[in-house]
């Protein structure tokens, strides 16, 4: 049971660790303070890539916060 709890806690922290910088970068990009072009991958917009990282962080944090 402790292994499961450790896994969920790790997922929660990993999700938050992805979410915070991605949201900061998105807000900075919207305000014109940070460049988003450097995150462009395979022709996709940098905002789309950064937003995808933020969504992935939200999903990991949601899974990690599950108390099933």
PyMOL commands that set and color helices and strands:
alter all, ss='L'
color gray80, all
select helices_A, chain A and resi 2-31+37-39+46-64
alter helices_A, ss='H'
color red, helices_A
deselect
rebuild
show_as cartoon
